Amino acid sequence: MENEIIKKFNEMREKKEKINYIYKIIEEFKYKYSISDLCKLLKITRLSYYRWVSNGKKNYLIKIEIDMAK
C-alpha cells in the first residue's frame, strides 16, 4: 500500500498540485484501504479530508496548505 501511494504522490511536481493530489489519492484508494490509514500515511487529519469532501473539494485548498505547514 505505502509504496504504491507514495509513488503516485511523488510524481506530482508543484506543491499546490501535491496538496490537491493528497485528497485525490485518498479518493482513488478509499475502496482498497481505509480512509483512516490513508490519512495517517499522507499525514493529514481525517477531519481535513471530510471537510474537503463536504466543501466541494476545490474550495478547500487553503485549509490543506495550512494542514501541510504543521
MIDOSE-1310 file (N, C-alpha, C; in nm, 2 decimals, decimal comma, always signed):
residues 70
mene	+0,08/-0,12/+0,00/+0,00/+0,00/+0,00/+0,09/+0,13/+0,00; +0,18/+0,13/+0,09/+0,26/+0,26/+0,11/+0,34/+0,29/-0,01; +0,41/+0,20/-0,07/+0,49/+0,22/-0,19/+0,41/+0,27/-0,31; +0,29/+0,21/-0,33/+0,20/+0,24/-0,44/+0,16/+0,39/-0,42
iikk	+0,12/+0,43/-0,31/+0,06/+0,56/-0,28/+0,17/+0,67/-0,29; +0,28/+0,64/-0,22/+0,40/+0,73/-0,22/+0,45/+0,76/-0,36; +0,45/+0,65/-0,44/+0,50/+0,67/-0,58/+0,41/+0,76/-0,65; +0,28/+0,75/-0,64/+0,19/+0,84/-0,71/+0,21/+0,98/-0,66
fnem	+0,22/+1,00/-0,53/+0,24/+1,13/-0,47/+0,36/+1,20/-0,52; +0,47/+1,12/-0,53/+0,60/+1,18/-0,57/+0,60/+1,22/-0,72; +0,51/+1,17/-0,80/+0,50/+1,21/-0,94/+0,46/+1,35/-0,96; +0,40/+1,41/-0,86/+0,35/+1,55/-0,87/+0,47/+1,64/-0,85
rekk	+0,47/+1,75/-0,92/+0,59/+1,84/-0,92/+0,57/+1,96/-0,83; +0,46/+2,03/-0,85/+0,44/+2,16/-0,77/+0,37/+2,13/-0,64; +0,40/+2,22/-0,54/+0,34/+2,20/-0,41/+0,19/+2,20/-0,41; +0,13/+2,29/-0,48/-0,02/+2,30/-0,49/-0,07/+2,18/-0,55
ekin	-0,01/+2,13/-0,65/-0,05/+2,00/-0,71/-0,05/+1,89/-0,61; +0,06/+1,88/-0,53/+0,08/+1,78/-0,43/-0,03/+1,79/-0,33; -0,06/+1,91/-0,29/-0,16/+1,93/-0,18/-0,29/+1,88/-0,23; -0,33/+1,92/-0,35/-0,46/+1,88/-0,40/-0,46/+1,73/-0,43
yiyk	-0,35/+1,68/-0,47/-0,34/+1,54/-0,50/-0,35/+1,45/-0,38; -0,31/+1,49/-0,27/-0,33/+1,41/-0,14/-0,47/+1,36/-0,13; -0,56/+1,45/-0,15/-0,70/+1,42/-0,14/-0,75/+1,33/-0,26; -0,69/+1,36/-0,37/-0,73/+1,27/-0,49/-0,68/+1,13/-0,47
iiee	-0,56/+1,12/-0,40/-0,51/+0,98/-0,37/-0,61/+0,91/-0,28; -0,65/+0,98/-0,18/-0,75/+0,91/-0,09/-0,87/+0,87/-0,16; -0,92/+0,96/-0,25/-1,04/+0,93/-0,33/-1,02/+0,80/-0,41; -0,90/+0,79/-0,47/-0,87/+0,68/-0,56/-0,86/+0,55/-0,48
fkyk	-0,80/+0,55/-0,36/-0,77/+0,43/-0,29/-0,86/+0,40/-0,17; -0,97/+0,48/-0,15/-1,05/+0,46/-0,04/-1,13/+0,34/-0,04; -1,15/+0,27/-0,15/-1,22/+0,14/-0,16/-1,12/+0,03/-0,14; -1,00/+0,05/-0,15/-0,89/-0,05/-0,13/-0,84/-0,05/+0,01
ysis	-0,82/+0,07/+0,07/-0,77/+0,09/+0,20/-0,86/+0,18/+0,28; -0,84/+0,17/+0,41/-0,93/+0,26/+0,50/-0,89/+0,40/+0,48; -0,99/+0,49/+0,49/-0,96/+0,63/+0,49/-0,87/+0,67/+0,60; -0,89/+0,61/+0,72/-0,81/+0,64/+0,84/-0,66/+0,61/+0,81
dlck	-0,63/+0,49/+0,75/-0,49/+0,45/+0,72/-0,43/+0,54/+0,61; -0,51/+0,58/+0,51/-0,46/+0,67/+0,41/-0,42/+0,81/+0,47; -0,51/+0,86/+0,55/-0,48/+0,99/+0,61/-0,36/+0,98/+0,70; -0,34/+0,88/+0,77/-0,22/+0,86/+0,86/-0,09/+0,86/+0,77
llki	-0,10/+0,78/+0,66/+0,01/+0,77/+0,57/+0,05/+0,90/+0,51; -0,05/+0,98/+0,47/-0,03/+1,10/+0,40/-0,02/+1,22/+0,49; -0,03/+1,19/+0,62/-0,01/+1,29/+0,73/-0,11/+1,41/+0,72; -0,23/+1,37/+0,71/-0,34/+1,47/+0,72/-0,44/+1,42/+0,82
trls	-0,53/+1,50/+0,86/-0,63/+1,46/+0,95/-0,75/+1,41/+0,87; -0,83/+1,31/+0,93/-0,95/+1,27/+0,87/-1,05/+1,38/+0,85; -1,05/+1,47/+0,95/-1,14/+1,59/+0,95/-1,11/+1,67/+0,83; -0,98/+1,70/+0,80/-0,95/+1,77/+0,68/-1,00/+1,71/+0,55
yyrw	-0,98/+1,58/+0,54/-1,03/+1,50/+0,43/-1,18/+1,52/+0,41; -1,25/+1,49/+0,52/-1,40/+1,50/+0,52/-1,45/+1,64/+0,49; -1,38/+1,74/+0,54/-1,41/+1,88/+0,51/-1,40/+1,91/+0,36; -1,29/+1,86/+0,30/-1,26/+1,87/+0,16/-1,38/+1,81/+0,08
vsng	-1,42/+1,69/+0,12/-1,53/+1,63/+0,05/-1,66/+1,71/+0,06; -1,69/+1,75/+0,18/-1,81/+1,82/+0,20/-1,81/+1,96/+0,14; -1,70/+2,02/+0,12/-1,69/+2,16/+0,07/-1,67/+2,16/-0,08; -1,70/+2,05/-0,15/-1,69/+2,05/-0,29/-1,55/+2,04/-0,34
kkny	-1,46/+2,00/-0,26/-1,32/+1,96/-0,29/-1,24/+2,08/-0,33; -1,27/+2,15/-0,43/-1,18/+2,26/-0,48/-1,17/+2,38/-0,38; -1,28/+2,40/-0,31/-1,28/+2,52/-0,22/-1,19/+2,50/-0,09; -1,13/+2,39/-0,08/-1,06/+2,35/+0,04/-0,91/+2,36/+0,04
liki	-0,86/+2,41/-0,07/-0,71/+2,42/-0,09/-0,64/+2,50/+0,02; -0,70/+2,61/+0,06/-0,63/+2,69/+0,16/-0,61/+2,62/+0,29; -0,72/+2,55/+0,34/-0,71/+2,47/+0,46/-0,60/+2,36/+0,44; -0,59/+2,30/+0,33/-0,49/+2,20/+0,30/-0,35/+2,25/+0,32
eidm	-0,33/+2,37/+0,27/-0,20/+2,43/+0,28/-0,16/+2,45/+0,43; -0,26/+2,50/+0,51/-0,24/+2,52/+0,65/-0,20/+2,38/+0,72; -0,28/+2,28/+0,69/-0,25/+2,15/+0,74/-0,11/+2,10/+0,71; -0,07/+2,12/+0,58/+0,06/+2,07/+0,54/+0,17/+2,15/+0,61
ak	+0,15/+2,27/+0,65/+0,25/+2,35/+0,71/+0,28/+2,31/+0,85; +0,19/+2,24/+0,91/+0,20/+2,20/+1,05/+0,31/+2,10/+1,07
